[in-house]
Amino acid sequence: MNKAVFCIARTNEQVERIVSELKAAGFSNTDISVLLPDKSGTHEFGHEKHTKSPEGTAVGGTIGIGTGAILGWLAGIGTLAIPGLGPFIAAGPIMGALSGAAVGAATGGVAGALIGLGIPEYEAKRYEGRIQGGNALVSVHTTSSEARSKVEDIFERANAEDISSADEAEPKHPASPSSTVEPRHY
């Protein structure tokens, strides 16, 4: 059964460590999603807006060292503005979910996109609150319990918070309420 494993990272360095370890463990850049507030105004790092290069090379080259370099490896990286929430940097499948025209108004921004990815509403709203507070969301698509365990171990080693997994929404029936969540709090 396909599941997505999620966690909250408190810093960009933590995001970098998690994504680096996922890459080293053999996970594809198209299976990893990252969503974090765009802090470029604070000179934490710069980026090129609206880039969707499959390999993230344009963004990787302009973000710089550290978090930017590892985010540049992810697929579909770009920035987007969510009304009422501000600018975000997103990469992976979550970028497509957040870019959908219906997401913003109909389902409520970040929480709506997360619900669309298969996360139950109460979990999605909790994650949205953590993201609004300046944290980053990291998600990994998995197809086996072994892969899921590997992701959870990586998240734990990086001291990530709010680790949980959810059945992924079926593409044929995106409104299907068939998702479940297995929270793991540390």
Secondary structure, 3 states (H helix, E strand, C coil): CCEEEEEEECCHHHHHHHHHHHHHCCCCCCCEEEEEECCHHHCCCCCCCCCCCCCCHHHHHHHCCCHHHHHHHCCCCEEEEECCCEEEEEECHHHHHHHCHHHHHHHHHHHHHHHHCCCCHHHHHHHHHHHHCCCEEEEEEECCHHHHHHHHHHHHHCCCEEEEEEECCCCCCCCCCCCCEEEECC
